[in-house]
C-alpha cells in the first residue's frame, strides 16, 4: 500500500503522517468541487449529514459517511488513509437501507438517527439523548454523542460507537462486560465481504484470554495473558500495550499503541484474526481441519470424516436440485461448509443468493465437468486428497483393515463391564425410546405455529402451546435453524426422557423432519420462576409453604440428577427462567440443552463450550472451563439469594454504586443483619429462622469450588441439619 509513495513510505507509516497526507490530498481540486472546506467533525442539534457528505475527525484520522454494498446502504467509519475504505464500524449493519435518499440527523432532543425514505428512522442512541448535545467523530475512531455545559464544554458522554463494536477492535475499545449495566463488548464478523450483518464468528474476552467462537462454540483461544503477551499470539511488543481490568464494575480487555500509530485488529468472515501490520493471530480456516493447531478448540469430526477432508471449488455436472436448502440469509459460506462437514451424507455445498448467503447441500457424488459440458455449476465439493489416484488394490487393503479393526472394537467393547460403558449404552437406549411425533400432528396441535399459540422465545427458537387429539396440553420447543449448537441441544434434551422425577420437566417426545427439530413437553400453566420472583404482585400472592416447596423441590431435582438418576447429569444452566411451575406450583427443572453426563469418580472435567448464563455460573467455569455438579450447586445458591431478596443477580439497569447481590448478602451476613436482604413480602409468622437458614445455605453454595456442599448436603441442611459457617464467596477469590 505504501510503495507507490516512494521515499515517503517509511515516514507515512508512522504517526498521523499518512492520514494527514490523504486528508490534504482530498482537499485538492482536480477538475471537480473542493470538499475540504465542507468537512467537519461534528453534528449539532437540528443539523444533518447528507448521504453524499462526510464527517472527518479533527486531525483527519477517521472518516464517517454512507456507503453502498450489494445495492444496500449503510453508515460507517473508516481510516481516512485506507485506500480501500475498509470499514472499522458500521452503524446499521443488521438494518440496511435501500437507495441513497438518507441523512444522519441529530434532532432538537439530541436523538441521533438515520432518516431514510424506506421506513422508520433508525435510532442509534436510544434513551441516551439530551437537548443540549453534539455528535462528534473523534480521532480515536469513536463516534460519540456528548451532553454540553452552558459554556459549550463537554459535560458527559451519553452514547458512543465503541459500545457497539462490529468486526474491528481499535485502540481504546473494550472486549468484555460492564457488570453494572450488563453492556457486552464483543466483535462479530461480517457474513462475507459484501454483507456486514453479524456473521459466523465472534471475538470475546472471558476474563483471562481472548476467545473466538463459531456460532457459540469455542473455535480458538489466545491462551492466558501473562507478562504482556498471550500464549498463542505473536505480536509486536514494542507497539502494543495490553490492558486487563477486573473489578466490581467491569471485566474487560483493551489495548493501546504508541502515540500516532495506526492500528486495528480485524476478525474476518472466515475466522481469520489479524492486525494492521499483517500479523496473523489466527489464519483463515485454521481450525476447520481437525488438526490441533495452537489455540484451536478440540473438535470431534464425524466418524465418516478424516483430517484431510477439505472443500475444493469445482465445476461439476449438476442436472438436479440440491438435497437440502436453507434460505436463512444470516448464514454465510463458512456456515454452509461447517454444516456440510458435520453431516456424513453431505458431499457438496454452496450459497443460495447472489450475495453469498443461505445454504444448499448435495448428497450425491457429482462428476467433474469438462469444457463444453452443459449443466455445469461451481460447487464447494468436500473430498479427501488421499482419495485421488488410489489403485483398486489399495481399497481392498483398506477394507480388510477396517473390517478387522471393527471386529476388534466389537470384541473389546463386549469385554468391558465398567459403569461408564454401561452408561453409554443406556444413553443410546434413552434416545431410541423417545416417542416421535409427525410434523403434521405437531402443526395441527399448534394451529400451524400461529402467533396466538406462541408462549415464549429464546436463543434456541420459539415455544408454542398446543393440544393433542386426546386433549392433553403440550409445549412445543421449535429449534431454529440446523446449526451444530441446535442439533447438540436437540440430542441433549432427548436424554431426559427416562429421567423420572417430580421436579424435572417431562419430555413427551420429539419431531425431526427435514430441517425441523422440535421437542414436545408437558405444558405447565404457571409459567417460570423468573416471572414469579421479580413480579411484586405475584410474590405477594404466595404463602410461606409454597416458597419452601419451591426451594426444596429444586434442590431435590438437582440431587436426583447428580446422584440418583440413570444418567448422572450436570444441568449446566440452572437459573430462574429454567424453572417451570405446574398447577400446584411444584417446580420443574427444564432446558437441558447444555447438560452433560459425568462419571461419579470423574475429576473436575473441562469443557470447551462456555454457554452458561453470566451471574449464575461460578468463576472457575469461565476461568478454567471446569464443569461439575458443583457448578449446579453454585447456580442454586445464586437462585436462592434471588428468591429471598426479590433482586436479580445482575440488575437490568444499575445506575448507582450499590453492591452486587452476592457482595451485599455477604456484607449483611458478616454484620449479623441478613434479614435486611429479605423482601418484606416474604417474611411471615414463624419464617424468620428458616429464612436465615436459607441465606446461610445459599452462601455455602457460592463458596470456592472445593468448599461447596453437594446437593445431597444441601437437601439435608434445608430440612434438618444445621449448616456450618460459610466462607467468603468464590468471586472474591477470583478477584
C-alpha positions, 0 to 999 in steps of 0.5 A: 500500500505504501510503495507507490509513495516512494521515499515517503513510505517509511515516514507515512507509516508512522504517526498521523503522517499518512492520514494527514497526507490523504486528508490534504490530498482530498482537499485538492481540486482536480477538475471537480468541487473542493470538499475540504472546506465542507468537512467537519467533525461534528453534528449539532442539534437540528443539523444533518449529514447528507448521504453524499457528505462526510464527517472527518475527525479533527486531525483527519484520522477517521472518516464517517459517511454512507456507503453502498454494498450489494445495492444496500446502504449503510453508515460507517467509519473508516481510516481516512488513509485506507485506500480501500475504505475498509470499514472499522464500524458500521452503524446499521449493519443488521438494518440496511437501507435501500437507495441513497435518499438518507441523512444522519440527523441529530434532532432538537432532543439530541436523538441521533438517527438515520432518516431514510425514505424506506421506513422508520428512522433508525435510532442509534442512541436510544434513551441516551439523548439530551437537548443540549448535545453534539455528535462528534467523530473523534480521532480515536475512531469513536463516534460519540454523542456528548451532553454540553455545559452552558459554556459549550464544554463537554459535560458527559458522554451519553452514547458512543460507537465503541459500545457497539463494536462490529468486526474491528477492535481499535485502540481504546475499545473494550472486549468484555462486560460492564457488570453494572449495566450488563453492556457486552463488548464483543466483535462479530464478523461480517457474513462475507465481504459484501454483507456486514450483518453479524456473521459466523464468528465472534471475538470475546474476552472471558476474563483471562484470554481472548476467545473466538467462537463459531456460532457459540462454540469455542473455535480458538483461544489466545491462551492466558495473558501473562507478562504482556503477551498471550500464549498463542499470539505473536505480536509486536511488543514494542507497539502494543500495550495490553490492558486487563481490568477486573473489578466490581464494575467491569471485566474487560480487555483493551489495548493501546499503541504508541502515540500516532500509530495506526492500528486495528485488529480485524476478525474476518468472515472466515475466522481469520484474526489479524492486525494492521501490520499483517500479523496473523493471530489466527489464519483463515480456516485454521481450525476447520481441519481437525488438526490441533493447531495452537489455540484451536478448540478440540473438535470431534469430526464425524466418524465418516470424516478424516483430517484431510477432508477439505472443500475444493471449488469445482465445476461439476455436472449438476442436472438436479436440485440440491438435497437440502436448502436453507434460505436463512440469509444470516448464514454465510459460506463458512456456515454452509461448509461447517454444516456440510462437514458435520453431516456424513451424507453431505458431499457438496455445498454452496450459497443460495443468493447472489450475495453469498448467503443461505445454504444448499447441500448435495448428497450425491457424488457429482462428476467433474465437468469438462469444457463444453459440458452443459449443466455445469455449476461451481460447487464447494465439493468436500473430498479427501486428497488421499482419495485421488489416484488410489489403485483398486488394490489399495481399497481392498487393503483398506477394507480388510483393515477396517473390517478387522479393526471393527471386529476388534472394537466389537470384541473389546467393547463386549469385554468391558463391564465398567459403569461408564460403558454401561452408561453409554449404552443406556444413553443410546437406549434413552434416545431410541425410546423417545416417542416421535411425533409427525410434523403434521400432528405437531402443526395441527396441535399448534394451529400451524405455529400461529402467533396466538399459540406462541408462549415464549422465545429464546436463543434456541427458537420459539415455544408454542402451546398446543393440544393433542387429539386426546386433549392433553396440553403440550409445549412445543420447543421449535429449534431454529435453524440446523446449526451444530449448537441446535442439533447438540441441544436437540440430542441433549434434551432427548436424554431426559426422557427416562429421567423420572422425577417430580421436579424435572420437566417431562419430555413427551417426545420429539419431531425431526423432519427435514430441517425441523427439530422440535421437542414436545413437553408437558405444558405447565400453566404457571409459567417460570420462576423468573416471572414469579420472583421479580413480579411484586404482585405475584410474590405477594400472592404466595404463602410461606409453604409454597416458597419452601416447596419451591426451594426444596423441590429444586434442590431435590431435582438437582440431587436426583440428577447428580446422584440418583438418576440413570444418567448422572447429569450436570444441568449446566444452566440452572437459573430462574427462567429454567424453572417451570411451575405446574398447577400446584406450583411444584417446580420443574427443572427444564432446558437441558440443552447444555447438560452433560453426563459425568462419571461419579469418580470423574475429576473436575472435567473441562469443557470447551463450550462456555454457554452458561448464563453470566451471574449464575455460573461460578468463576472457575467455569469461565476461568478454567472451563471446569464443569461439575455438579458443583457448578449446579450447586453454585447456580442454586445458591445464586437462585436462592439469594434471588428468591429471598431478596426479590433482586436479580443477580445482575440488575437490568439497569444499575445506575448507582454504586450499590453492591452486587447481590452476592457482595451485599448478602455477604456484607449483611451476613458478616454484620449479623443483619441478613434479614435486611436482604429479605423482601418484606413480602416474604417474611411471615409468622414463624419464617424468620429462622428458616429464612436465615437458614436459607441465606446461610445455605445459599452462601455455602453454595457460592463458596470456592469450588472445593468448599461447596456442599453437594446437593445431597448436603444441601437437601439435608441442611434445608430440612434438618441439619444445621449448616456450618459457617460459610466462607467468603464467596468464590468471586472474591477469590477470583478477584 
